[in-house]
Amino acid sequence: MGTNSQYEGGMGRIGGEVMYWDKNDDGTTNIFPGGMPGARPHDHIVVNEDGGVEYMRIDGKVINDYRDYHG
């Protein structure tokens, strides 16, 4: 996952659901439906600056992973 050296994040609502979000240094945003993830299993969505979904894990299953780790 990306790094967040200048912390930017917080709680918010998307479609009426409370979600935790934080920004990565590469401009992507992590979204955690259900609030802060902690150590428990959690859903995780990563969107890019254009709003495109780069990664999605729901109910422990990776639905898609379009991130490019090799630049």
ChimeraX commands (.cxc) that place a marker at each C-alpha (Angstrom):
marker #1 position 0.00,0.00,0.00 radius 0.5
marker #1 position 1.05,3.60,-0.41 radius 0.5
marker #1 position 2.64,5.85,2.16 radius 0.5
marker #1 position 1.08,8.90,3.81 radius 0.5
marker #1 position 4.02,11.01,5.04 radius 0.5
marker #1 position 1.92,14.19,5.44 radius 0.5
marker #1 position -1.18,12.70,7.08 radius 0.5
marker #1 position -4.41,13.63,5.37 radius 0.5
marker #1 position -7.48,11.59,6.21 radius 0.5
marker #1 position -10.48,11.24,8.44 radius 0.5
marker #1 position -14.03,10.02,8.72 radius 0.5
marker #1 position -16.63,10.86,6.10 radius 0.5
marker #1 position -19.83,9.71,4.45 radius 0.5
marker #1 position -20.22,8.21,1.01 radius 0.5
marker #1 position -23.72,7.27,-0.04 radius 0.5
marker #1 position -24.92,7.63,3.55 radius 0.5
marker #1 position -22.34,5.16,4.95 radius 0.5
marker #1 position -19.64,6.21,7.42 radius 0.5
marker #1 position -16.17,5.49,6.07 radius 0.5
marker #1 position -12.57,6.20,7.06 radius 0.5
marker #1 position -10.27,7.52,4.34 radius 0.5
marker #1 position -6.64,8.58,3.98 radius 0.5
marker #1 position -4.48,9.84,1.13 radius 0.5
marker #1 position -1.29,8.23,-0.13 radius 0.5
marker #1 position 1.73,10.25,-1.28 radius 0.5
marker #1 position 1.13,8.99,-4.85 radius 0.5
marker #1 position -2.24,10.77,-4.96 radius 0.5
marker #1 position -4.40,7.69,-4.43 radius 0.5
marker #1 position -6.96,7.54,-1.63 radius 0.5
marker #1 position -7.67,4.56,0.63 radius 0.5
marker #1 position -11.32,4.12,1.61 radius 0.5
marker #1 position -12.32,1.78,4.44 radius 0.5
marker #1 position -16.09,1.15,4.59 radius 0.5
marker #1 position -17.11,0.54,8.18 radius 0.5
marker #1 position -14.58,2.93,9.71 radius 0.5
marker #1 position -10.94,2.65,10.77 radius 0.5
marker #1 position -9.57,-0.78,9.87 radius 0.5
marker #1 position -7.41,-1.57,12.90 radius 0.5
marker #1 position -6.30,-5.21,13.08 radius 0.5
marker #1 position -9.69,-6.72,12.23 radius 0.5
marker #1 position -10.53,-7.96,8.72 radius 0.5
marker #1 position -11.80,-5.01,6.71 radius 0.5
marker #1 position -12.98,-3.95,3.29 radius 0.5
marker #1 position -10.51,-1.73,1.43 radius 0.5
marker #1 position -10.88,0.37,-1.72 radius 0.5
marker #1 position -8.13,2.44,-3.39 radius 0.5
marker #1 position -9.13,5.14,-5.89 radius 0.5
marker #1 position -6.85,7.28,-8.05 radius 0.5
marker #1 position -6.98,11.04,-8.55 radius 0.5
marker #1 position -9.44,10.59,-11.44 radius 0.5
marker #1 position -11.84,8.56,-9.28 radius 0.5
marker #1 position -10.95,5.23,-10.90 radius 0.5
marker #1 position -10.88,2.18,-8.64 radius 0.5
marker #1 position -7.36,0.69,-8.55 radius 0.5
marker #1 position -7.92,-1.91,-5.82 radius 0.5
marker #1 position -10.92,-3.40,-4.06 radius 0.5
marker #1 position -11.15,-6.05,-1.33 radius 0.5
marker #1 position -14.62,-6.92,-0.05 radius 0.5
marker #1 position -15.42,-9.68,2.47 radius 0.5
marker #1 position -11.77,-10.81,2.38 radius 0.5
marker #1 position -11.72,-11.32,-1.40 radius 0.5
marker #1 position -9.72,-9.14,-3.79 radius 0.5
marker #1 position -12.24,-8.07,-6.43 radius 0.5
marker #1 position -9.73,-6.17,-8.58 radius 0.5
marker #1 position -6.12,-4.99,-8.35 radius 0.5
marker #1 position -4.99,-2.63,-11.10 radius 0.5
marker #1 position -2.09,-1.06,-9.17 radius 0.5
marker #1 position 1.30,-1.04,-10.88 radius 0.5
marker #1 position 4.02,-1.69,-8.31 radius 0.5
marker #1 position 6.79,-1.55,-10.90 radius 0.5
marker #1 position 6.21,2.02,-12.07 radius 0.5
marker link #1:1,2 radius 0.2
marker link #1:2,3 radius 0.2
marker link #1:3,4 radius 0.2
marker link #1:4,5 radius 0.2
marker link #1:5,6 radius 0.2
marker link #1:6,7 radius 0.2
marker link #1:7,8 radius 0.2
marker link #1:8,9 radius 0.2
marker link #1:9,10 radius 0.2
marker link #1:10,11 radius 0.2
marker link #1:11,12 radius 0.2
marker link #1:12,13 radius 0.2
marker link #1:13,14 radius 0.2
marker link #1:14,15 radius 0.2
marker link #1:15,16 radius 0.2
marker link #1:16,17 radius 0.2
marker link #1:17,18 radius 0.2
marker link #1:18,19 radius 0.2
marker link #1:19,20 radius 0.2
marker link #1:20,21 radius 0.2
marker link #1:21,22 radius 0.2
marker link #1:22,23 radius 0.2
marker link #1:23,24 radius 0.2
marker link #1:24,25 radius 0.2
marker link #1:25,26 radius 0.2
marker link #1:26,27 radius 0.2
marker link #1:27,28 radius 0.2
marker link #1:28,29 radius 0.2
marker link #1:29,30 radius 0.2
marker link #1:30,31 radius 0.2
marker link #1:31,32 radius 0.2
marker link #1:32,33 radius 0.2
marker link #1:33,34 radius 0.2
marker link #1:34,35 radius 0.2
marker link #1:35,36 radius 0.2
marker link #1:36,37 radius 0.2
marker link #1:37,38 radius 0.2
marker link #1:38,39 radius 0.2
marker link #1:39,40 radius 0.2
marker link #1:40,41 radius 0.2
marker link #1:41,42 radius 0.2
marker link #1:42,43 radius 0.2
marker link #1:43,44 radius 0.2
marker link #1:44,45 radius 0.2
marker link #1:45,46 radius 0.2
marker link #1:46,47 radius 0.2
marker link #1:47,48 radius 0.2
marker link #1:48,49 radius 0.2
marker link #1:49,50 radius 0.2
marker link #1:50,51 radius 0.2
marker link #1:51,52 radius 0.2
marker link #1:52,53 radius 0.2
marker link #1:53,54 radius 0.2
marker link #1:54,55 radius 0.2
marker link #1:55,56 radius 0.2
marker link #1:56,57 radius 0.2
marker link #1:57,58 radius 0.2
marker link #1:58,59 radius 0.2
marker link #1:59,60 radius 0.2
marker link #1:60,61 radius 0.2
marker link #1:61,62 radius 0.2
marker link #1:62,63 radius 0.2
marker link #1:63,64 radius 0.2
marker link #1:64,65 radius 0.2
marker link #1:65,66 radius 0.2
marker link #1:66,67 radius 0.2
marker link #1:67,68 radius 0.2
marker link #1:68,69 radius 0.2
marker link #1:69,70 radius 0.2
marker link #1:70,71 radius 0.2
view
